[in-house]
Each structure stands twice: as C-alpha cells, then as structure tokens.
Amino acid sequence: MDAARRKFLLSTLGASGTMALSNLLTTARASNAIPTVTDQHFVFAHFLGGWDAILTVDPKDPAIYDDNELTVAEFGVETGYASLGLTGDPRVFTDVDGLVFGPYIGELANFASRTSVVRGMTITSVAHGSATIHLNTGKTPAGTGARGSSIATILASILGESQLMPNLVSGVGSYNLDRPAWASGLRASNIRDLKDLLGPGISALEREEKYALDDFFDRELQRTNTPRRRAIFQSRDVSRMLIEEDVASEFDVDNEALDPLIERMGNGAALMAYQALTKGYSRCVSFQAMPFSDAHAGNYWRGLHRWHLLNGFNAVASLASELEATPYPTGGTWLDHTTIVCSSEFNRTPFLNATGGRDHGTTNSALLLGGGIAGGKVIGETHQKSMVAQPIDLATGLVDENGFTVSHENIAVTLIKSLGITDDVGDFRVPAIDALLPGEE
C-alpha cells in the first residue's frame, strides 16, 4: 500500500482510534511494546464444537491402547479406531521425529516440517459458549461475557492500521473491548456474503444526490465532538474506498479470474483468507474450519464428525499450499509470513460414552503452522492415563513436573512475542511458550 493511501486510511480512523493508537505508541516507545517484526500475518482456523484429538492432533498407539475392556479400564483411553472401520495402525507418520497425526488430519500432514503441535493444554470450561470465548480471547470469560478482546483483534491493532480490512472474521465470534475501532472484526458469513458486503449495493445515486449526501456527512463530521461519532462518520471514507477500488471482485466466486484458485481450493473460507491476505486487505483472518460438530452421539461421531475434521484440515492445507506457492513481495513466500493457528474450544473425552460417542473433555491441543513459529516440534504431551494435561518446561516444550500447564492465553502471548513484543500488551498474565518460537530450544 502506497504512502498516500496509508495516510488517507490513518486519517479515517476516527478520534477514538487515533487517540488509542497514539496512546499505545507513546507507551511503546518507553517499553517493549513496539513490534520488531512487522511483516507477519495471522489466520485462526476454529474447529468449533469440540474436536476429537485422538483422530487428528493427539493420536494414540493402538498397540498400547487396544480398546480391550481391561485396557480401557486401566488407562481411561479408548481410540475407537475399530468402530470407525480402521484396521492396523491408522496413524499418519511424518518425517518429523515424534510428530504423528491421527487418521483424519488429511493433507495437512504434508506440512509436518512447518508445523508444531501443543498437547496437554488445560481449559477452564467444558460448556461450548464460555469455552469458545476463552478460545477466541485467550481469557476465561465472566459468565457468558468476554473479558478481553479477541486475540485476532489485538494482533490487528498492532499490525493492521494500514489495511482496509485489518481483521476479517467469518463464522466465529469477534470482540473488541479495548482496541481502536478500526481493529474490530469485519464479519461476513461466507465469501459470497463478503462480496455483497463490499459491493455498492442494488441502488445507485444520481451524481447530485451523491454530492448532497457527501456535503451533509462532511458537515456532520465537522460538528461532532465525540470520538465514537467521528469514527462512525469517517468509516464512510473507508467504505467508499472499498467500493471504488472494486475490492468485491476479489471475492466474487463468479469472477472467471478466480477459477484456477477455486479449482484448487474450493470457494470457501480458505479462498477468502487467501485473497484477503495476499491482496493486502487484511492482517488477520479468522474462520470456522468446520461446521459446528458436537460428537456426543455415537452415530454422529462415527458418521459426520470425522469427515468434518478431515475437510477442515484439508481446507487449511489448501490455504497453506497456496500461501507457500505465492511469493511474498520482500522475499520468501506468503507462508513464511503467515502463522496459521488451528484450535478448538476443547477436546473430546478419551473414552467413548454409552452411545459410542465422546463427551466434553477437560484437556485441549493446538496446531500452529507457517512462519513466525518453530516448525517440526511437539510441545508437551497428554498423560498416559486419561489424557490429562501435564506441565511443561516452556523453553524446551518437554514435560516437567515443575513447569507450567498451558492454555489458550499462552498461545496468545506466544503469538505476540513472535512479533518481538515482550510486554504483556494483552494483559494475559502468563508466560509465552518459548519452545514454539524460532531459534528457541
């Protein structure tokens, strides 16, 4: 984005946005809150409904966990592989020592050397609503209310002031409690909805009508004396730029220019994320990687849940593939400059319930892929019995009884630290997982 456009966009942030940004930068100059890495982007792929880690990111060896009644009673772990028609050892082995995936990880296994998995995370709730807010914000909610901004909102506020849509959100929640208004999530249900949102609409004004409205809003802007009202009026300028630059066409699945991409990626959220990032419109993109998939019932777990997981990871793999194949303007590829975070609000129980499904579990995992993190690593592990969380040494990622148990907030702090920021700008009050960062051992 050229300097003139950047200056114009900064002028449209509104008093609340510019004041908040000014305060942030004033504080940052006297601290460690200014990013030293400014060319990083973030994608958050949320697998909502509670994923089954045994089938994906935290599989179990069927030679040990053979699902025999006595074995299940001893370890509290039941793979369920046989009930899915899987024979032998269905796990997916990679060329990275110790990084083994479950049978429904899909094509994402091809990126093992660029992937790190965090296992044995703690969670604070097994209710979908509160657990999803914890996932989104990195903070335990107050009842059903968020206590902090979304992690994506925080990152967008640090890096995205020059983007037209710094924080794009599809199918997941977004919160902004303490960041500039321009960092709030721009919500679209899907790529077609985003195209319609960015388009001019079905009605066109005559030139005289347009000029009259412009004059009216300009006068109102000069008269207003509240930051919130100024932000509302000035957001019209950004909206106009989106329309005048025909940004909508970049998300028009009927646009023949997108046919090669659609053939490789499909026309879902992965395509939307790719376009938003590589065209320079967004710094953070969050999307729902699979339909809400609640696997309590055995027929659902055996039927749809595993395929939802597979399709979600394949969508992320398609995004990673396209980013890896696309040169970044200053060198390397777009994947080198994008961190993809795959996570769910909680894991499913390690044993099957009476219906043959899985209930809400009390541990979790996360998968990170791309630039800004150390690839080819396994951080932590679930305990041999009942897959409970275990503390780890944050520097090595190894289990350590004197270490820390980690959760979504540690992931958030680590992403912020990957930008060179060591201050706790999100007020998470937990340490980063240094083993996840490049060059850290």
C-alpha positions as CSV (number, residue, x, y, z in Angstrom):
1,M,0.0,0.0,0.0
2,D,1.5,3.4,-1.0
3,A,2.1,6.2,1.4
4,A,-0.7,8.4,0.2
5,R,-3.3,5.6,0.7
6,R,-1.8,4.7,4.1
7,K,-2.0,8.4,5.2
8,F,-5.6,8.6,4.0
9,L,-6.6,5.5,5.9
10,L,-4.9,6.7,9.0
11,S,-6.9,9.9,8.7
12,T,-10.2,7.9,8.7
13,L,-9.6,6.0,11.9
14,G,-11.6,8.5,13.9
15,A,-10.6,10.3,17.0
16,S,-11.2,7.2,19.2
17,G,-8.9,5.1,17.0
18,T,-6.2,7.6,16.6
19,M,-6.2,8.5,20.3
20,A,-5.9,4.9,21.3
21,L,-3.2,4.3,18.8
22,S,-1.3,7.4,19.9
23,N,-1.5,6.3,23.5
24,L,-0.3,2.8,22.6
25,L,2.7,4.2,20.6
26,T,3.6,6.7,23.3
27,T,3.7,3.8,25.8
28,A,5.5,1.6,23.4
29,R,8.4,4.0,22.8
30,A,9.2,3.7,26.5
31,S,8.7,-0.1,26.7
32,N,8.9,-3.3,24.7
33,A,5.5,-3.0,23.0
34,I,6.6,-1.9,19.5
35,P,6.8,-4.9,17.1
36,T,10.2,-5.6,15.6
37,V,8.6,-8.0,13.2
38,T,6.0,-6.0,11.1
39,D,5.5,-8.3,8.1
40,Q,3.6,-11.1,9.8
41,H,0.0,-12.2,9.2
42,F,-2.3,-14.5,11.1
43,V,-5.0,-17.0,10.3
44,F,-7.2,-18.5,13.0
45,A,-9.0,-21.7,11.9
46,H,-11.5,-22.6,14.6
47,F,-12.8,-26.2,14.7
48,L,-15.9,-25.4,16.7
49,G,-17.9,-28.0,18.6
50,G,-15.0,-29.7,20.3
51,W,-12.6,-31.7,18.1
52,D,-11.5,-35.3,18.7
53,A,-7.8,-35.0,19.2
54,I,-7.2,-38.8,19.1
55,L,-8.4,-38.7,15.4
56,T,-6.2,-35.7,14.5
57,V,-3.6,-33.9,16.6
58,D,-3.0,-36.3,19.5
59,P,-3.4,-39.9,18.3
60,K,-2.8,-43.0,20.4
61,D,-0.8,-46.1,19.6
62,P,-3.3,-49.0,19.1
63,A,-0.7,-51.5,20.2
64,I,-0.9,-49.9,23.7
65,Y,-4.4,-48.7,23.6
66,D,-6.1,-51.7,22.1
67,D,-9.6,-50.8,23.3
68,N,-9.8,-54.1,25.2
69,E,-12.2,-53.7,28.2
70,L,-9.4,-54.2,30.7
71,T,-7.1,-51.8,28.8
72,V,-9.7,-49.1,28.7
73,A,-10.3,-49.6,32.5
74,E,-6.6,-49.3,33.2
75,F,-5.8,-46.3,31.0
76,G,-9.1,-44.5,30.6
77,V,-8.4,-44.2,26.9
78,E,-10.4,-45.7,24.0
79,T,-9.2,-44.9,20.5
80,G,-12.4,-46.1,18.8
81,Y,-10.4,-46.9,15.7
82,A,-12.1,-50.3,15.1
83,S,-15.6,-48.8,15.5
84,L,-14.7,-46.5,12.6
85,G,-13.6,-49.4,10.4
86,L,-9.9,-48.6,10.8
87,T,-7.6,-51.6,10.9
88,G,-3.9,-52.0,11.9
89,D,-2.3,-48.8,12.9
90,P,-4.2,-46.0,11.2
91,R,-2.0,-43.1,12.5
92,V,-0.2,-40.9,10.0
93,F,3.6,-40.9,10.5
94,T,5.6,-37.9,9.2
95,D,9.3,-37.3,8.5
96,V,9.5,-35.3,11.8
97,D,10.5,-37.5,14.7
98,G,7.7,-37.7,17.2
99,L,5.2,-35.8,15.2
100,V,2.5,-38.4,14.5
101,F,-1.1,-37.5,13.5
102,G,-4.4,-39.2,13.7
103,P,-6.1,-40.7,10.6
104,Y,-8.2,-37.7,9.8
105,I,-5.5,-35.0,9.7
106,G,-5.7,-35.1,5.9
107,E,-3.3,-33.3,3.7
108,L,-2.0,-31.1,6.5
109,A,0.4,-33.9,7.4
110,N,2.4,-32.8,4.3
111,F,3.4,-29.7,6.3
112,A,4.9,-31.5,9.2
113,S,8.2,-29.7,9.0
114,R,6.4,-26.4,9.2
115,T,4.0,-27.5,11.9
116,S,4.2,-27.5,15.7
117,V,1.6,-29.2,17.9
118,V,0.9,-28.2,21.5
119,R,-0.6,-31.1,23.5
120,G,-1.9,-31.3,27.1
121,M,-3.4,-27.8,27.3
122,T,-5.8,-27.0,30.2
123,I,-9.2,-25.5,29.7
124,T,-11.4,-23.6,32.1
125,S,-14.9,-24.7,30.9
126,V,-16.5,-27.6,29.1
127,A,-19.5,-25.5,28.1
128,H,-19.4,-24.6,24.4
129,G,-20.2,-20.9,24.9
130,S,-17.7,-20.0,27.6
131,A,-15.0,-22.3,26.2
132,T,-15.4,-20.7,22.8
133,I,-14.9,-17.2,24.2
134,H,-11.8,-18.5,26.1
135,L,-10.5,-19.8,22.8
136,N,-11.3,-16.6,21.0
137,T,-9.9,-14.1,23.5
138,G,-7.4,-16.1,25.5
139,K,-9.2,-15.2,28.7
140,T,-11.6,-17.0,30.9
141,P,-14.9,-15.2,30.4
142,A,-17.0,-13.7,33.1
143,G,-20.1,-16.0,32.8
144,T,-21.0,-15.6,29.1
145,G,-19.3,-12.2,28.6
146,A,-15.8,-11.7,27.2
147,R,-13.2,-10.2,29.5
148,G,-10.9,-9.2,26.7
149,S,-10.6,-8.5,23.0
150,S,-10.2,-11.3,20.5
151,I,-6.6,-12.4,20.0
152,A,-7.0,-11.5,16.3
153,T,-8.2,-8.0,17.3
154,I,-5.2,-7.4,19.4
155,L,-2.8,-8.5,16.7
156,A,-4.7,-6.5,14.1
157,S,-4.4,-3.4,16.3
158,I,-0.7,-3.9,16.5
159,L,0.0,-4.5,12.8
160,G,-3.1,-3.7,10.7
161,E,-3.6,0.1,10.7
162,S,-2.8,0.4,7.0
163,Q,-5.1,-2.4,5.9
164,L,-8.6,-1.8,4.5
165,M,-10.0,-4.8,6.4
166,P,-7.3,-5.5,9.1
167,N,-9.4,-8.1,11.0
168,L,-11.7,-10.2,8.8
169,V,-13.9,-12.7,10.6
170,S,-16.2,-15.5,9.1
171,G,-18.4,-17.8,11.2
172,V,-16.8,-17.1,14.5
173,G,-17.1,-14.5,17.3
174,S,-15.1,-11.3,17.5
175,Y,-14.6,-9.0,20.4
176,N,-13.1,-5.5,20.8
177,L,-13.1,-4.3,24.4
178,D,-10.0,-2.1,24.4
179,R,-8.6,-1.6,20.9
180,P,-9.1,1.1,18.3
181,A,-12.4,0.8,16.5
182,W,-10.7,0.1,13.1
183,A,-9.3,-3.1,14.6
184,S,-12.7,-4.6,15.2
185,G,-13.6,-7.7,13.2
186,L,-15.4,-7.2,9.9
187,R,-17.9,-10.1,9.9
188,A,-19.0,-12.0,6.9
189,S,-20.9,-15.3,6.9
190,N,-19.0,-16.6,3.9
191,I,-17.2,-15.4,0.8
192,R,-20.4,-14.6,-1.1
193,D,-21.6,-12.5,1.9
194,L,-18.3,-10.7,1.9
195,K,-18.5,-9.9,-1.8
196,D,-22.0,-8.4,-1.2
197,L,-20.8,-6.5,1.8
198,L,-18.0,-4.9,-0.2
199,G,-20.1,-4.1,-3.2
200,P,-22.1,-0.9,-4.0
201,G,-25.5,-2.4,-3.3
202,I,-28.5,-2.6,-5.5
203,S,-29.3,1.1,-5.6
204,A,-27.3,3.8,-7.3
205,L,-27.5,7.5,-6.5
206,E,-27.6,10.3,-9.1
207,R,-24.5,12.4,-9.1
208,E,-26.3,15.4,-7.5
209,E,-27.7,13.2,-4.7
210,K,-24.3,11.7,-4.0
211,Y,-22.7,15.2,-3.7
212,A,-25.5,16.3,-1.4
213,L,-25.0,13.4,0.9
214,D,-21.3,13.9,0.9
215,D,-21.7,17.5,1.9
216,F,-24.2,16.5,4.6
217,F,-21.9,13.9,6.2
218,D,-18.9,16.2,5.9
219,R,-20.7,18.9,7.8
220,E,-21.8,16.5,10.4
221,L,-18.3,15.3,10.8
222,Q,-17.1,18.8,11.5
223,R,-19.8,19.4,14.0
224,T,-19.4,16.3,16.1
225,N,-17.4,16.4,19.2
226,T,-17.4,12.8,20.4
227,P,-14.8,10.2,19.3
228,R,-17.4,7.5,18.7
229,R,-19.5,9.7,16.3
230,R,-16.4,10.8,14.5
231,A,-15.4,7.2,14.0
232,I,-18.8,6.3,12.6
233,F,-18.8,9.2,10.1
234,Q,-15.3,8.7,9.0
235,S,-15.8,5.0,8.4
236,R,-17.7,6.0,5.3
237,D,-14.5,7.0,3.6
238,V,-13.0,3.5,4.1
239,S,-16.3,2.0,2.8
240,R,-16.1,4.2,-0.3
241,M,-12.5,3.2,-1.0
242,L,-13.5,-0.5,-0.8
243,I,-16.2,0.2,-3.4
244,E,-14.2,2.4,-5.7
245,E,-11.3,0.0,-5.8
246,D,-13.7,-2.8,-6.6
247,V,-12.4,-5.0,-3.8
248,A,-15.6,-7.0,-4.1
249,S,-14.4,-8.6,-7.3
250,E,-11.5,-10.3,-5.5
251,F,-14.1,-12.3,-3.6
252,D,-16.6,-12.9,-6.4
253,V,-16.7,-16.6,-7.0
254,D,-18.3,-16.0,-10.3
255,N,-15.3,-14.0,-11.4
256,E,-13.5,-16.1,-14.0
257,A,-10.2,-14.9,-12.9
258,L,-10.6,-16.8,-9.7
259,D,-11.4,-20.1,-11.5
260,P,-7.9,-21.6,-11.1
261,L,-7.8,-20.8,-7.4
262,I,-11.3,-22.2,-6.9
263,E,-10.4,-25.4,-8.7
264,R,-7.6,-26.0,-6.2
265,M,-9.1,-24.5,-3.0
266,G,-12.8,-24.6,-3.5
267,N,-14.9,-21.4,-2.8
268,G,-15.0,-21.5,1.0
269,A,-13.3,-19.7,3.8
270,A,-9.8,-20.8,2.8
271,L,-10.1,-18.9,-0.5
272,M,-11.5,-15.9,1.3
273,A,-8.5,-15.9,3.7
274,Y,-6.0,-16.3,0.8
275,Q,-7.4,-13.4,-1.1
276,A,-7.7,-11.1,1.9
277,L,-4.1,-11.7,2.9
278,T,-2.3,-11.8,-0.4
279,K,-4.1,-8.8,-1.9
280,G,-3.1,-6.8,1.1
281,Y,-6.5,-6.2,2.5
282,S,-6.2,-8.0,5.9
283,R,-3.6,-8.7,8.6
284,C,-5.7,-11.3,10.5
285,V,-8.4,-13.6,9.2
286,S,-10.4,-15.9,11.5
287,F,-12.8,-18.5,10.1
288,Q,-14.8,-21.6,11.1
289,A,-12.9,-24.5,9.7
290,M,-15.8,-27.0,10.0
291,P,-19.5,-26.9,10.8
292,F,-20.3,-26.9,14.5
293,S,-19.7,-30.6,15.2
294,D,-20.9,-31.9,18.6
295,A,-19.9,-35.5,18.8
296,H,-21.9,-36.6,21.9
297,A,-24.0,-39.2,20.0
298,G,-22.2,-42.3,18.7
299,N,-23.9,-42.2,15.3
300,Y,-22.7,-38.6,14.7
301,W,-19.2,-39.3,15.9
302,R,-18.9,-42.4,13.7
303,G,-20.6,-40.6,10.8
304,L,-20.1,-36.9,10.3
305,H,-17.6,-35.7,12.9
306,R,-14.5,-37.4,11.4
307,W,-15.3,-36.1,8.0
308,H,-15.9,-32.6,9.3
309,L,-12.4,-32.8,10.8
310,L,-10.9,-34.1,7.6
311,N,-12.5,-31.5,5.5
312,G,-11.4,-28.7,7.9
313,F,-7.8,-29.8,7.9
314,N,-7.8,-30.2,4.2
315,A,-9.1,-26.7,3.8
316,V,-6.3,-25.4,6.0
317,A,-3.8,-27.4,3.9
318,S,-5.1,-25.9,0.7
319,L,-4.6,-22.4,2.2
320,A,-1.1,-23.3,3.3
321,S,-0.3,-24.8,-0.1
322,E,-1.4,-21.6,-1.9
323,L,0.5,-19.4,0.5
324,E,3.6,-21.4,0.1
325,A,3.4,-21.2,-3.7
326,T,2.9,-17.4,-3.7
327,P,6.0,-15.2,-3.5
328,Y,6.0,-12.5,-0.8
329,P,6.8,-9.0,-2.1
330,T,10.0,-8.7,0.0
331,G,11.2,-12.3,-0.4
332,G,10.3,-15.8,0.6
333,T,6.7,-16.9,0.4
334,W,3.4,-15.9,1.9
335,L,3.5,-18.9,4.2
336,D,6.8,-17.6,5.6
337,H,4.9,-14.5,6.6
338,T,1.7,-16.1,7.9
339,T,1.1,-18.0,11.1
340,I,-1.9,-20.4,10.9
341,V,-3.4,-21.4,14.3
342,C,-5.8,-24.4,14.3
343,S,-7.7,-25.0,17.6
344,S,-11.0,-25.9,19.2
345,E,-12.7,-24.8,22.3
346,F,-12.0,-28.2,24.0
347,N,-11.1,-31.8,23.2
348,R,-13.5,-34.7,23.4
349,T,-13.2,-37.3,26.2
350,P,-10.5,-40.0,25.6
351,F,-13.2,-42.7,26.1
352,L,-16.4,-43.4,24.3
353,N,-19.7,-42.9,26.1
354,A,-22.7,-45.3,26.3
355,T,-23.8,-44.3,22.8
356,G,-20.4,-44.8,21.3
357,G,-19.7,-41.0,21.0
358,R,-17.5,-38.7,23.0
359,D,-18.4,-36.2,25.7
360,H,-16.8,-32.8,26.5
361,G,-13.2,-33.4,27.7
362,T,-11.0,-31.4,30.1
363,T,-7.8,-31.0,28.0
364,N,-7.0,-29.5,24.7
365,S,-4.4,-29.2,22.0
366,A,-3.4,-26.6,19.3
367,L,-1.7,-26.9,16.0
368,L,0.4,-24.0,14.6
369,L,1.7,-23.8,11.0
370,G,3.8,-21.5,8.9
371,G,6.1,-18.6,9.6
372,G,6.8,-17.0,12.9
373,I,7.0,-20.3,14.8
374,A,9.4,-23.2,15.1
375,G,8.3,-26.0,12.8
376,G,8.6,-29.7,13.3
377,K,8.0,-29.8,17.0
378,V,5.8,-31.4,19.6
379,I,5.2,-29.3,22.7
380,G,4.0,-31.2,25.7
381,E,2.0,-34.4,25.9
382,T,-1.1,-35.7,27.5
383,H,-0.7,-38.1,30.3
384,Q,-0.7,-41.9,29.5
385,K,-3.8,-42.2,31.7
386,S,-7.0,-40.3,30.8
387,M,-5.1,-37.9,28.6
388,V,-4.9,-35.2,31.4
389,A,-2.8,-32.1,30.9
390,Q,0.8,-32.1,32.1
391,P,3.1,-29.1,33.0
392,I,5.9,-28.4,30.6
393,D,9.2,-26.6,30.5
394,L,8.4,-23.6,28.4
395,A,11.9,-23.4,27.0
396,T,12.1,-27.0,25.8
397,G,8.5,-28.0,25.4
398,L,9.2,-31.2,27.4
399,V,7.0,-32.4,30.2
400,D,8.3,-31.1,33.5
401,E,6.5,-31.6,36.8
402,N,8.0,-28.2,38.0
403,G,6.9,-26.5,34.8
404,F,3.7,-24.7,33.6
405,T,0.4,-26.0,32.4
406,V,-0.5,-24.0,29.3
407,S,-3.7,-22.9,27.7
408,H,-5.1,-20.5,25.1
409,E,-3.7,-17.5,26.8
410,N,-0.1,-18.9,26.5
411,I,-0.7,-19.3,22.8
412,A,-1.8,-15.7,22.5
413,V,1.2,-14.4,24.4
414,T,3.5,-16.5,22.2
415,L,2.0,-15.1,19.0
416,I,2.5,-11.5,20.3
417,K,6.1,-12.4,21.3
418,S,6.7,-13.7,17.8
419,L,6.4,-10.1,16.7
420,G,9.2,-9.1,19.1
421,I,6.9,-7.7,21.7
422,T,7.8,-8.8,25.3
423,D,5.4,-6.5,27.2
424,D,2.1,-8.1,28.2
425,V,0.1,-5.8,25.9
426,G,-2.9,-8.1,26.1
427,D,-2.9,-8.4,29.9
428,F,-2.8,-12.2,29.8
429,R,-0.5,-12.5,32.8
430,V,1.1,-15.8,31.7
431,P,4.4,-16.5,30.0
432,A,5.0,-17.4,26.4
433,I,5.8,-20.9,25.2
434,D,9.4,-20.1,24.1
435,A,9.8,-23.6,22.6
436,L,7.3,-22.5,19.9
437,L,9.4,-19.6,18.7
438,P,12.1,-19.9,16.1
439,G,15.6,-20.2,17.5
440,E,14.4,-21.2,20.9
441,E,15.3,-24.6,22.3
